Amino acid sequence: MNVIPLIDLAIHAALKAGEKIMDVYSSIDFDIQYKADHTPVTIADQNAHDEILNILEPTHLPVLSEEGVHLSYQERKGWELFWLVDPLDGTKEFIKRNDEFTVNIALIQKNSSIAGVIYAPVTRELYVGITDIGAWKFTNPSDGCTFQSIQLLGERLPLNIKPKDYIIAVSRSHMNAETDHYIQTLREKHNSVKVIRIGSSLKICRVAEGTAAIYPKLGLTMEWDTAAGHAIAKAAGKNIFLTDLKTELTYNKEDLYNPPFIVM
């Protein structure tokens, strides 16, 4: 299967969704509402979702999106290939206007994320990875950006850098005692530890690019929060494991919640 034409479409969808998000971000009213689980959602989430669905529709692949209809496991368990989408990852960061939010689009084959696109609309950082080819970061992409142009003009991941500290990426808005305890165990193993707090899937991107060594997530996340980043990290030679550090995170489970995991 040639994944590249699909990812070219996903890149286009992510960039266009980013435009929709920025239209709202520059406005006064985000039209904030709250879901049944008390998490916030804005008109930007829905506008980005609609744009992505419209652009991905010609692929005729199922789309499982945070802002879409969540079909039962019986209806989706037979999916061989599908899109897993978070139209606006980091809605809390969006509302706080701290710029740390992303568009996440992943291509899932059976239970594995095989390709992913993450776009940060404010900084215009685009991350793209295909697991058997590689991962790249590209800044200020144009509308006609493709995987090929990113390979030619972007930076291959991981970047050629060696931070002097052991850098731990953690959530800006969702810290807990379990994560604090895990960080303490890392401090005991490494001489010089630095913790960076950042929103959305950008934490996974930091590990993929090598500007962070590890991202422990010992709280709740959903499959669409990690899928795109997982493919990018894996394409960059990293991975997302359960806390046993051996079992890889999987997708299209009956329960769409992720178990605790470590990106490294």
BELTA-V386687 format. One record per backbone hydrogen bond with DSSP energy under -1.0 kcal/mol. NH is the residue of the N-H (numbers start at 1). CO is the residue of the C=O. If there is no record, write none. Layout:
# BELTA-V386687
[[NH;CO] [NH;CO]]
This chain:
# BELTA-V386687
[[7;3] [8;4] [9;5] [10;6] [11;7] [12;8] [13;9] [14;10] [15;11] [16;12] [17;13] [18;14] [19;15] [20;16] [21;17] [22;18] [23;19] [24;20] [25;21] [26;22] [27;24] [33;41] [35;39] [38;35] [41;33] [43;30] [46;42] [47;43] [48;44] [49;45] [50;46] [51;47] [52;48] [53;49] [54;50] [55;51] [56;52] [57;53] [59;56] [60;57] [64;83] [66;85] [68;65] [71;69] [76;72] [77;73] [79;76] [82;108] [83;62] [84;106] [85;64] [86;104] [89;102] [94;90] [95;91] [96;92] [98;93] [101;99] [102;89] [103;119] [104;86] [105;117] [106;84] [107;115] [108;82] [109;112] [110;80] [112;109] [114;107] [115;107] [116;129] [117;105] [118;127] [119;103] [120;125] [124;120] [126;138] [127;118] [128;136] [129;116] [130;134] [131;114] [133;130] [134;130] [136;128] [137;155] [138;126] [140;124] [145;142] [150;146] [151;147] [152;148] [153;149] [154;150] [155;137] [157;135] [159;209] [161;159] [166;192] [168;194] [169;214] [170;196] [180;176] [181;177] [182;178] [183;179] [184;180] [185;181] [186;182] [187;183] [188;184] [190;186] [194;166] [196;168] [198;170] [203;200] [205;201] [206;202] [207;203] [208;204] [209;205] [211;206] [212;206] [213;167] [214;167] [215;263] [217;261] [223;256] [225;222] [227;223] [230;226] [231;227] [232;228] [233;229] [234;230] [235;231] [236;232] [237;234] [238;233] [241;262] [242;247] [245;242] [249;240] [251;111] [258;221] [261;217] [262;241] [263;215] [264;239]]
